[in-house]
Amino acid sequence: MAEYQSITSRKINNRIFSRILYFFPIQLVFLHVKRNHILLLFWLLLFLYITGNLGVGFGIDTLFLAPIYMGEISYLSYIIMGFSLGGFIMAFHIYSYILFSRDFKFLATLSRPFLKFCLNNMLIPVLFVGLYVYQIFKFLSIEELIPSLKILGYVISLLLGLFVFYMLSILYFIQFNKNVFVISGKTETYYDDLGNNKVKESNFIKTKKNTRVNVDKNTWRVDTYMSSLYSISLARNTDHYEKELIQKVFTQNHINASIFELVLIVSFLLIGLLRDISWFNIPAGASIFLLFTLLIMLFSVFYSWFKGWTLTLLILCAVGFNYLSNKWDLFQFRNYAYGINYEYKPKYNHESLYNIQNNGSSINNSIKENIEILTNWSHKNKSSARPKMVFINTSGGGLRSALWTVHVLSYLDSMTNNQLFQNTHLITGASGGMIGASFYREEYLKNNIDSVVPNYTHMKQKVSKDLLNPLAFSIATTDMIYRFKSFNDGNYSYTKDRGWFFEKKLVDNLGCFKDKRLSDYIIPEYESQIPMMIFSPSIVNDGRRLLISPQNLTFLCHLDTTIFGNNIAYENLEYKSLFKNNNPLNLRVTSAIRMNATFPYILPMVLLPTEPKIEVMDAGLRDNLGLSTSISYIENFKHWINKHTSGIIIIQIRDKERKTTMKDKQSGSLLSKLFTPLTNVYKNFLKIQDYKHDEILNNLKKSYNGDVHYIEFALKEGSSDEISMSWHLTSKDKKQIYEQLYTEENQKSVEKVSNLLLH
């Protein structure tokens, strides 16, 4: 009796174990791991994004955890995030259903088979949503300093958006989702009797003549499934169902799912075409959800049509598209500098560059004009017999560098009775730092003209506004589609893309630069109303630097051919001289700023009208602080500067402090050692520039007879509170930037600047 009870107990335990192991949601996860690596890759990326394990240095986690819509974090922004997440989850269900449904024949016998499949396929999405909600609470309370009750409202808004999308999806699939009973016109009882009654089964087979019941041995085993949110049912045996009928059910449901996908894709692209309207500029995190959704849906549509040929066809399409992009302009995605003429194409070769750089009259004129500018600077500072001349170098680093630059400049001006900008002659640098410096200079000019006291708090609020949302949305909705729209700038027409959108958002955020051209700064710079500013984007094709300024800078690009000969390699090229027939001074100042801040992939490289074509990108590629430009300028006019000033002050505004320590690279995993040569070059990129900067500063002190004061302002780095290098800043990021000015090192620098300018 005991043995019988033991055997019975083991059978019951085995049955319970098998029903748990072969529970439909669990089996779907196993199947995803085995065969659905593309979808799992999307999920992996999202998990890494929201947990801050990928892209945190660029602020990607903030896009999901603190979404911005219409310039602020709001309940509506979280509703949009939830709605977009719902679209991604539904795309995940659709693709999984198209890929896996034929492995689970019992689905064809269920009422509303696709919706039942979605219910059982929710394990991964539920885990993600749960972790997502937790990360939102954690991030908003720590990084954005938002009260818990308000965070709860944001989470409810997120879930509401998710629920709304799901309800819309359910309404569609309830109407069109069919099973074997609907398609065959027979009842569920008929097939149950067919399975239990051997006579009926025999008669059924006879009526099918040469057809027999097909038992698919490759069908994935499932014992139990979720029939609703609150109930679990046994999976129905489908051996006695006609194979053709089951296939017809799945085919019909696949068609319905594909139609749903196509509607979403078209709607998504229409939103992209309307992105000029601020209401359609959804949060950047939602844009990423939409981008992933679009990719999944396109792939699933391909799979539903071409099955096993899908991957082959996609590879062929990619190869074909790449070939066409090299042959037809229609498939070439180019970005332009707005305001210049692209019809005329100057030669870009050694001979033409040699002639430009060695034009004697141009060199002499540029030296003469800059001497006049220096003289005007001296007259402006005539209150002091021999004033100090200030050169400002500011580093790249996204919005953190832009805000840090404005914060430092405004603080120094307030501490020196506005003597800092009064004494500043030249500003150079890269990326975000030059955005902040350009904005500060523009406000300085405007306030002087209007005799208005500057509102530094308002300026810092403007420069720290989000710039990432329009860029991410532009990428997600594809510049490829949107670029067929164009806009006119005077007599010239250009296509719209995320570069255009970036400039538009920059103007909106800062409230200035609208329709401003390089030509607008000729007189203010010449008369020394404002400091000169030189942008120096890097030419991708050969690594040269393109010096952009409304003033003549030929002297900065000339090298003595008696030393180097005709095979001289020019590092610097002057924009005005190279494009003298392309209306160069009509260039929008926002385009000059953008060319100087074109971080790879985030912003498109800018094509310039030469033959052969050249493209430019971030100035930080060659000189993240612009120090080499400042030193070259000083070297050319060192005698005048020494005669008319009491010394030079070089102020560097760095978004990262100098690193003087070295990490041990001997340890590490085999994989990390494999990539060490590449990662070391990338990690030491700015260090290499620092080495060069220290060398040229040392050489300047040897060649220049006057005083040279080097003063540094730097944001400290910390492993736990590093500010992301992004076009988006959190409330905590801004707070940290403001506080950094009061560190001991930076306060010593403030004191040094004050003493030099006021005494």
C-alpha positions in Angstrom: 0.0 0.0 0.0 2.8 2.4 0.9 4.6 1.5 -2.3 1.5 2.3 -4.3 1.1 5.6 -2.5 4.8 6.4 -3.2 4.3 5.6 -6.9 1.1 7.7 -7.0 2.9 10.6 -5.2 5.8 10.5 -7.7 3.3 10.5 -10.6 1.5 13.5 -9.2 4.8 15.3 -8.6 6.0 14.5 -12.1 2.7 15.7 -13.5 3.0 19.0 -11.5 6.6 19.4 -12.5 5.8 18.8 -16.2 2.9 21.2 -16.1 5.1 23.9 -14.7 8.0 23.1 -17.0 5.8 22.9 -20.1 3.8 26.0 -19.0 3.3 28.0 -22.2 5.0 31.3 -20.9 8.0 29.4 -19.8 8.3 27.5 -23.1 8.0 30.7 -25.0 11.0 32.1 -23.1 13.0 28.9 -23.9 12.0 29.3 -27.6 13.1 33.0 -27.7 16.5 32.1 -26.2 16.9 29.3 -28.8 15.6 31.0 -32.0 14.7 34.6 -31.5 18.0 36.4 -30.9 17.1 39.5 -32.9 14.2 40.3 -30.6 16.3 39.4 -27.5 18.9 41.9 -28.6 16.4 44.7 -28.6 15.3 43.7 -25.1 18.9 43.5 -23.9 19.6 47.0 -25.2 16.6 48.4 -23.4 17.4 46.6 -20.2 21.0 48.0 -20.4 19.7 51.5 -21.2 17.3 51.8 -18.3 19.7 50.3 -15.7 22.5 52.7 -16.9 24.8 49.9 -18.0 25.0 51.2 -21.6 25.3 54.7 -22.8 25.1 56.3 -19.4 28.1 58.6 -20.3 25.9 60.1 -23.1 22.8 60.3 -20.9 20.8 57.6 -22.7 19.3 56.4 -19.4 17.8 59.8 -18.8 15.9 59.6 -22.1 13.8 56.8 -20.7 13.7 57.6 -17.0 13.1 61.4 -17.2 11.4 62.0 -20.6 10.9 65.5 -21.7 8.0 66.7 -23.8 7.4 70.3 -24.8 10.4 71.3 -22.8 9.6 69.7 -19.5 9.1 66.4 -17.6 5.3 66.0 -17.4 2.5 63.5 -17.0 1.9 63.7 -20.7 5.5 62.8 -21.5 5.1 59.6 -19.5 1.8 58.8 -21.2 3.6 59.1 -24.5 6.4 56.9 -23.2 3.9 54.3 -22.1 2.1 54.4 -25.4 5.4 54.0 -27.3 6.4 51.1 -25.1 3.0 49.5 -25.8 3.8 49.7 -29.5 7.2 48.1 -29.0 5.7 45.3 -26.8 2.9 44.7 -29.4 5.5 44.5 -32.2 7.4 42.0 -30.0 4.2 39.9 -29.7 3.4 40.1 -33.5 6.8 39.1 -34.6 6.9 36.3 -32.0 3.5 35.1 -33.2 4.5 35.1 -36.9 7.7 33.3 -36.0 6.4 30.7 -33.5 2.7 30.2 -33.9 3.0 27.1 -36.1 5.1 25.5 -33.3 2.0 25.6 -31.1 -0.9 24.0 -33.0 -3.2 24.2 -30.0 -3.4 28.0 -30.4 -5.6 27.5 -33.5 -8.3 25.8 -31.3 -8.5 28.7 -28.8 -10.9 31.6 -29.0 -8.9 34.8 -30.1 -5.6 32.8 -30.5 -3.4 35.9 -31.0 -4.6 37.6 -27.8 -4.1 34.4 -25.9 -0.6 34.2 -27.3 0.1 37.8 -26.2 -1.0 37.0 -22.7 1.3 34.0 -22.5 4.2 36.0 -24.1 4.2 38.7 -21.4 6.9 37.3 -19.2 9.8 39.4 -20.6 7.7 42.6 -21.0 6.4 42.3 -17.4 9.9 41.9 -16.1 11.0 45.0 -18.1 8.0 47.1 -17.1 8.6 46.2 -13.4 12.3 47.1 -13.6 11.5 50.2 -15.6 9.1 51.5 -12.9 11.7 50.8 -10.2 14.4 52.7 -12.1 12.0 55.6 -12.7 11.4 55.9 -8.9 15.1 55.7 -8.2 16.2 58.1 -10.9 13.6 60.8 -10.4 14.1 60.9 -6.6 17.9 60.9 -6.8 18.8 62.7 -10.0 15.8 65.0 -10.6 15.0 65.6 -6.9 11.3 65.1 -7.5 8.9 64.2 -4.6 7.6 60.6 -4.3 4.0 61.5 -4.8 4.7 63.2 -8.0 6.8 60.3 -9.2 3.8 58.0 -8.5 1.7 60.2 -10.8 4.3 59.8 -13.5 4.4 56.0 -13.1 0.6 55.9 -13.3 0.7 58.0 -16.5 3.2 55.6 -18.0 1.0 52.6 -17.2 -2.0 54.5 -18.6 -0.3 55.1 -21.9 0.6 51.4 -22.0 -3.0 50.4 -21.2 -4.4 52.7 -23.9 -2.3 51.2 -26.6 -3.1 47.7 -25.5 -6.8 48.5 -25.5 -6.6 49.8 -29.1 -4.7 46.7 -30.2 -7.2 44.4 -28.5 -10.2 46.1 -30.2 -8.5 45.4 -33.5 -7.6 41.8 -32.9 -10.9 40.9 -31.2 -12.7 41.8 -34.5 -10.3 40.0 -36.9 -8.6 37.2 -34.9 -10.1 33.8 -35.9 -9.7 30.2 -34.8 -10.5 26.8 -36.5 -14.1 26.9 -35.4 -14.8 30.2 -37.0 -13.0 29.4 -40.2 -14.4 25.8 -40.6 -17.9 26.6 -39.5 -17.9 23.6 -37.1 -18.4 23.6 -33.4 -15.9 22.9 -30.7 -18.1 19.9 -29.6 -17.7 18.4 -33.1 -14.0 18.3 -32.9 -14.0 17.0 -29.3 -16.3 14.1 -30.3 -14.0 13.5 -33.3 -11.1 13.1 -31.1 -12.8 10.7 -28.7 -14.9 8.6 -31.0 -12.8 6.2 -33.1 -15.7 5.5 -35.5 -16.2 9.1 -36.3 -12.5 9.5 -36.7 -12.4 6.6 -39.2 -15.3 8.0 -41.2 -13.7 11.4 -41.1 -10.4 10.0 -42.6 -12.4 8.1 -45.3 -14.1 11.3 -46.4 -10.7 12.9 -46.8 -9.8 10.0 -49.1 -6.0 10.0 -49.5 -5.6 12.5 -46.6 -4.7 11.3 -43.1 -4.3 13.1 -39.8 -0.9 14.7 -39.7 0.9 14.5 -36.4 3.7 17.0 -36.4 6.5 15.6 -34.3 8.2 19.0 -34.3 5.4 20.7 -32.5 6.7 22.4 -29.3 5.3 20.7 -26.2 2.9 22.7 -24.1 0.8 21.2 -21.3 -0.7 24.3 -19.7 -1.3 27.8 -20.7 -2.9 31.0 -19.3 -6.4 31.2 -20.7 -7.0 34.5 -18.8 -5.3 36.7 -16.3 -6.7 34.6 -13.5 -6.9 31.0 -14.9 -4.7 28.3 -16.3 -6.0 25.6 -18.7 -4.7 22.4 -20.3 -3.5 22.7 -23.8 -5.8 20.9 -26.3 -4.6 18.0 -28.4 -4.7 18.9 -32.1 -3.8 15.5 -33.7 -7.4 15.0 -35.1 -7.6 18.6 -36.6 -7.0 19.0 -40.4 -3.5 20.3 -41.0 -4.8 22.6 -43.8 -7.4 24.1 -41.5 -4.8 24.9 -38.8 -2.5 26.4 -41.4 -5.3 28.5 -42.8 -6.0 29.9 -39.2 -2.4 30.9 -38.8 -2.1 32.3 -42.3 -5.3 34.4 -41.7 -4.0 35.7 -38.4 -0.6 36.5 -39.8 -2.2 38.6 -42.5 -4.2 40.5 -39.9 -1.1 41.1 -37.8 0.8 42.3 -40.9 -2.0 44.7 -41.8 -1.8 46.0 -38.2 1.9 46.4 -38.5 1.7 48.3 -41.8 -0.8 50.7 -40.4 1.6 51.4 -37.5 4.5 51.9 -39.8 2.6 54.3 -42.0 1.4 56.2 -39.0 4.9 56.3 -37.6 6.3 57.8 -40.8 3.5 60.3 -41.0 4.4 61.5 -37.5 8.0 61.9 -38.7 6.9 64.0 -41.6 5.0 66.3 -39.2 7.9 66.8 -36.8 8.2 70.5 -37.7 5.2 70.9 -35.4 6.3 71.0 -31.7 3.4 68.8 -30.6 4.9 65.9 -32.7 8.3 66.2 -31.1 7.8 63.3 -28.7 10.3 62.4 -25.9 13.6 61.0 -27.1 13.1 57.7 -25.1 9.8 57.2 -26.9 11.7 57.8 -30.2 14.0 54.9 -29.4 11.0 52.7 -28.6 9.5 53.7 -31.9 12.8 53.1 -33.8 13.0 49.6 -32.3 9.3 49.0 -33.0 9.8 50.1 -36.7 12.7 47.7 -37.1 10.9 44.8 -35.6 7.8 45.4 -37.6 9.6 45.7 -40.9 11.5 42.5 -40.1 8.3 40.7 -39.2 6.5 41.9 -42.3 9.4 40.5 -44.4 9.3 37.2 -42.5 5.5 36.8 -42.9 6.0 37.2 -46.7 9.3 35.5 -47.3 9.8 33.1 -44.4 13.2 31.5 -44.5 14.4 33.8 -47.3 14.0 36.9 -45.0 17.6 37.2 -43.8 19.0 36.6 -47.3 16.7 39.2 -48.8 17.6 41.8 -46.1 21.3 41.2 -46.8 20.7 41.6 -50.5 18.7 44.8 -49.9 21.5 46.2 -47.7 24.1 45.4 -50.3 21.9 46.9 -53.1 21.2 50.0 -51.1 24.9 50.5 -50.4 25.6 50.1 -54.1 22.9 52.6 -55.1 24.1 55.1 -52.5 27.4 55.3 -54.3 25.8 55.8 -57.7 22.7 57.9 -57.3 22.4 61.2 -55.4 18.9 60.2 -54.4 20.3 57.6 -52.0 23.1 59.7 -50.6 22.3 61.3 -47.3 24.1 64.6 -47.2 23.9 67.5 -44.8 24.8 71.1 -45.7 26.1 74.3 -44.2 23.1 76.6 -44.5 23.6 80.0 -46.3 26.4 79.2 -48.7 26.2 78.5 -52.5 26.8 74.8 -53.4 26.7 75.4 -57.2 30.3 76.5 -57.4 32.9 73.9 -56.4 36.4 75.0 -55.8 39.2 72.5 -56.4 40.5 70.8 -53.3 44.0 69.6 -54.1 47.5 70.4 -53.2 48.0 73.0 -56.0 44.9 75.0 -55.2 45.6 74.9 -51.4 49.2 76.0 -52.0 48.0 79.0 -54.1 45.5 80.0 -51.4 47.8 79.7 -48.5 50.7 81.5 -50.2 48.8 84.5 -51.6 51.1 87.3 -50.5 48.5 90.1 -50.7 45.9 88.1 -48.8 48.5 87.3 -46.0 49.5 91.0 -45.7 45.9 92.2 -45.7 44.9 89.7 -43.0 47.8 90.8 -40.8 47.0 94.4 -41.3 43.3 93.9 -40.5 44.1 92.0 -37.3 46.5 94.7 -36.2 43.6 97.1 -36.6 41.4 94.8 -34.5 44.1 94.6 -31.8 44.4 98.4 -31.9 40.7 98.8 -31.4 40.9 96.3 -28.5 43.6 98.5 -27.0 41.5 101.6 -27.4 38.6 99.9 -25.7 40.8 99.1 -22.7 42.5 102.5 -22.6 41.5 103.0 -18.9 44.6 100.9 -18.2 47.9 101.9 -19.8 49.0 98.3 -20.3 45.9 96.0 -19.9 46.0 92.2 -19.7 44.9 90.4 -22.8 42.6 87.4 -22.3 42.4 84.3 -24.5 39.6 81.9 -23.6 39.7 78.2 -24.6 36.6 76.1 -23.9 36.3 72.3 -24.3 33.7 70.2 -25.9 31.3 68.0 -23.9 27.7 68.5 -24.8 25.4 70.6 -22.7 27.5 70.1 -19.6 30.3 72.0 -21.3 27.9 74.7 -22.6 26.4 75.3 -19.2 29.8 75.1 -17.4 31.2 77.7 -19.9 28.3 80.2 -19.3 28.5 79.6 -15.6 32.3 80.3 -15.4 32.2 83.3 -17.7 29.2 84.9 -15.9 30.8 84.3 -12.5 34.2 85.7 -13.6 32.5 88.8 -15.1 30.5 89.4 -11.9 33.7 89.0 -9.8 35.7 91.4 -12.0 33.1 94.1 -12.7 32.7 92.8 -16.2 36.5 93.2 -16.9 36.8 89.6 -18.1 34.9 90.0 -21.4 36.2 93.6 -21.7 39.7 92.2 -21.8 39.0 89.1 -23.8 40.4 89.3 -27.4 39.9 85.7 -28.8 37.7 82.7 -28.0 38.4 79.2 -29.4 37.3 75.7 -28.6 35.0 72.8 -29.5 31.5 71.5 -29.4 29.4 72.4 -26.4 31.9 74.8 -24.9 31.7 77.0 -28.1 27.9 76.8 -27.9 28.0 78.3 -24.4 30.7 80.9 -25.4 28.8 81.9 -28.6 25.6 82.4 -26.6 27.3 84.3 -23.9 29.0 86.6 -26.4 25.7 87.2 -28.2 24.0 88.2 -25.0 26.9 90.4 -24.1 26.6 92.2 -27.4 22.8 92.5 -27.1 23.1 93.8 -23.5 25.7 96.4 -24.5 23.6 97.7 -27.4 20.4 97.9 -25.3 22.3 99.0 -22.1 20.7 96.1 -20.2 22.1 94.5 -17.1 22.7 90.8 -17.9 20.4 88.2 -16.3 22.9 85.4 -15.7 20.4 83.0 -14.1 18.1 83.3 -17.1 21.1 82.7 -19.5 22.0 79.5 -17.7 18.5 78.3 -17.8 18.3 78.8 -21.5 21.7 77.2 -22.4 20.9 74.1 -20.3 17.6 73.3 -22.1 17.2 69.9 -23.7 18.6 69.5 -27.2 18.5 65.7 -27.4 14.8 65.1 -28.0 14.6 66.5 -31.5 17.8 64.7 -32.5 16.7 61.3 -31.2 13.2 61.7 -32.7 14.8 62.7 -36.0 17.0 59.6 -36.0 14.0 57.4 -35.0 11.7 58.7 -37.7 14.6 58.4 -40.2 16.3 61.3 -42.0 16.1 59.1 -45.1 12.3 59.7 -45.4 12.2 63.2 -44.0 15.0 64.6 -46.1 12.7 64.8 -49.1 11.3 67.9 -47.5 13.4 71.1 -48.1 13.5 74.7 -47.1 14.8 77.9 -48.7 17.5 80.1 -47.3 17.5 83.2 -49.5 18.3 82.0 -53.0 19.5 78.6 -51.8 17.5 75.4 -51.1 18.6 72.7 -48.7 17.1 69.4 -47.5 15.9 69.1 -43.9 17.4 66.6 -41.6 18.4 66.4 -37.9 21.1 69.0 -38.6 18.5 71.5 -39.6 16.4 70.4 -36.6 19.3 70.9 -34.2 19.8 74.4 -35.4 16.1 75.2 -35.1 16.0 73.9 -31.6 19.2 75.8 -30.6 17.6 79.0 -31.8 14.4 78.3 -29.9 16.2 77.4 -26.7 18.6 80.3 -26.7 16.2 82.9 -28.1 18.9 84.3 -30.3 21.0 83.6 -33.5 17.8 83.6 -35.7 18.9 84.5 -39.3 22.3 85.6 -37.9 25.2 85.3 -40.5 28.9 85.4 -40.2 28.7 88.8 -41.9 26.8 90.2 -38.9 29.9 89.8 -36.8 32.4 91.6 -39.0 31.9 95.0 -37.6 31.4 94.0 -33.9 34.6 92.0 -33.9 36.5 94.5 -35.9 35.6 97.3 -33.5 36.3 95.0 -30.6 32.8 95.4 -29.2 33.0 91.6 -28.7 35.9 89.1 -28.7 36.9 87.5 -31.9 35.7 83.9 -32.2 37.3 81.2 -34.4 35.5 77.9 -35.1 37.8 75.1 -36.2 35.9 71.9 -37.4 38.0 69.0 -38.5 38.0 67.9 -42.2 37.2 64.2 -42.1 38.9 63.4 -45.4 42.4 64.4 -44.5 42.4 65.5 -40.8 43.0 69.2 -41.5 41.3 72.0 -39.6 39.0 74.5 -41.3 39.2 77.9 -39.6 35.9 79.8 -39.7 35.7 83.5 -38.8 34.2 86.6 -40.3 37.7 88.1 -40.2 40.7 87.3 -42.5 42.9 84.6 -41.0 45.2 83.7 -43.9 48.2 84.5 -41.7 47.2 81.6 -39.4 47.3 79.1 -42.3 50.5 80.2 -44.0 53.7 78.3 -43.6 57.2 79.3 -44.8 57.8 77.3 -48.1 61.5 78.1 -47.9 61.7 75.6 -45.1 59.3 72.9 -46.2 59.4 73.3 -50.0 56.4 72.9 -52.3 55.4 69.6 -50.7 54.4 71.4 -47.6 51.4 69.8 -45.7 49.0 72.5 -44.5 47.2 71.8 -41.2 44.9 74.9 -41.2 42.7 76.1 -44.0 40.9 79.3 -44.1 37.2 79.0 -44.8 36.7 82.4 -46.4 39.6 82.0 -48.8 38.7 78.5 -49.8 35.0 79.3 -50.5 35.5 82.9 -51.6 33.1 82.3 -54.6 30.5 80.5 -52.5 29.1 83.5 -50.6 31.0 82.4 -47.4 29.9 85.3 -45.1 26.3 84.4 -45.7 26.8 81.2 -43.6 24.4 80.9 -40.7 26.2 81.3 -37.5 24.3 78.3 -36.2 25.7 76.2 -39.0 29.2 77.3 -38.0 28.4 76.3 -34.4 27.0 73.0 -35.5 30.0 72.1 -37.7 32.2 72.8 -34.7 30.0 70.4 -32.6 29.2 67.6 -35.0 29.8 64.6 -32.7 29.9 61.4 -34.8 26.5 59.7 -35.5 24.6 62.1 -33.2 24.8 64.9 -35.7 25.4 64.4 -39.5 28.8 65.3 -40.9 28.5 68.5 -43.0 29.3 68.3 -46.7 31.1 71.3 -48.2 31.1 72.3 -51.9 34.5 71.3 -53.2 35.8 69.0 -55.9 36.4 66.3 -54.7 33.9 66.6 -51.8 35.0 67.1 -48.3 33.0 66.7 -45.0 33.7 68.3 -41.6 32.9 67.2 -38.0 33.6 68.1 -34.4 36.6 70.4 -33.7 37.5 68.2 -30.7 38.8 65.6 -33.1 41.9 67.7 -33.5 41.9 70.2 -30.7 39.3 69.9 -27.9 40.2 73.3 -26.4 41.3 75.3 -29.4 44.6 76.1 -27.6 46.7 75.6 -30.7 44.7 78.3 -32.5 45.2 80.7 -29.7 48.9 80.1 -29.4 49.3 80.4 -33.2 47.5 83.8 -33.0 49.7 85.0 -30.1 52.9 83.9 -32.0 52.0 85.9 -35.0 51.4 89.1 -33.0 53.6 88.6 -30.0 55.6 91.7 -30.6 52.5 93.9 -30.7 51.0 92.1 -27.7 54.2 92.5 -25.7 54.4 96.2 -26.5 50.8 97.1 -25.7 49.8 94.8 -22.9 51.2 93.8 -19.5 50.8 90.2 -20.2 48.6 87.4 -21.5 46.0 85.4 -19.6 45.0 82.1 -21.1 41.8 80.7 -19.5 40.9 77.1 -20.1 37.3 76.0 -19.3 37.4 72.3 -19.2 34.5 69.9 -18.8 37.0 67.3 -17.4 39.9 67.8 -15.0 43.3 66.7 -16.2 44.2 63.1 -15.4 47.7 62.7 -14.2 47.4 59.1 -12.9 47.9 55.9 -14.9 45.8 52.8 -14.5 47.3 49.3 -14.6 46.5 47.7 -17.9 48.2 44.4 -17.3 45.3 42.8 -15.5 41.9 42.0 -17.1 40.1 39.4 -19.0 41.2 37.8 -22.2 38.5 39.8 -24.1 39.5 43.1 -22.5 43.2 42.5 -23.4 42.1 41.8 -27.0 40.6 45.2 -27.3 43.2 47.1 -25.2 45.0 48.6 -28.2 41.8 50.2 -29.5 40.3 51.2 -26.1 43.6 52.7 -24.9 43.8 55.0 -28.0 40.2 56.2 -27.4 40.6 56.6 -23.6 43.9 58.5 -24.0 42.6 60.7 -26.8 42.3 63.8 -24.7 45.5 63.0 -22.8 47.4 63.0 -26.0 46.0 66.5 -26.7 47.0 67.6 -23.2 50.6 66.5 -23.8 50.7 68.6 -27.0 49.1 71.6 -25.3 51.7 71.5 -22.5 54.5 71.4 -25.0 53.2 74.4 -27.0 52.5 76.4 -23.8 56.1 75.7 -22.7 57.4 76.8 -26.1 55.3 80.0 -25.9 56.9 81.0 -22.6 60.3 80.5 -24.2 59.5 82.6 -27.3 57.4 85.3 -25.7 59.1 88.0 -23.6 56.1 89.1 -21.6 54.1 87.4 -18.8 52.0 84.4 -19.6 49.4 83.3 -17.1 47.6 80.0 -17.5 44.5 79.5 -15.5 42.2 76.4 -15.5 38.6 75.8 -14.5 37.6 72.2 -14.6 34.7 70.0 -13.7 35.8 67.2 -11.4 35.0 63.7 -12.3 33.6 61.1 -9.9 32.8 57.5 -10.5 29.4 57.8 -8.9 28.3 61.3 -10.0 29.9 61.9 -13.4 27.8 64.2 -15.5 26.9 62.7 -18.9 28.4 64.1 -22.1 25.0 64.6 -23.7 22.7 67.2 -25.2 20.5 66.7 -22.1 21.1 67.6 -18.4 19.2 66.4 -15.3 18.4 68.6 -12.3 21.2 66.9 -10.4 23.7 67.5 -13.3 22.9 71.2 -13.3 23.2 71.4 -9.5 26.6 69.6 -9.6 27.8 72.0 -12.4 26.8 75.0 -10.3 28.5 73.7 -7.2 31.8 72.8 -9.0 32.8 76.4 -9.3 33.1 76.5 -5.5 35.7 73.8 -5.2 39.0 74.8 -3.7 40.9 74.6 -7.0 38.4 76.6 -9.0 38.1 79.3 -6.3 41.8 79.7 -6.4 41.5 80.2 -10.2 38.8 82.8 -9.6 41.0 84.7 -7.2 43.9 84.6 -9.6 41.8 86.0 -12.5 40.4 88.7 -10.2 43.9 89.8 -9.0 45.3 89.9 -12.5 42.4 92.0 -14.0 41.6 94.3 -11.0 45.1 95.1 -9.8 
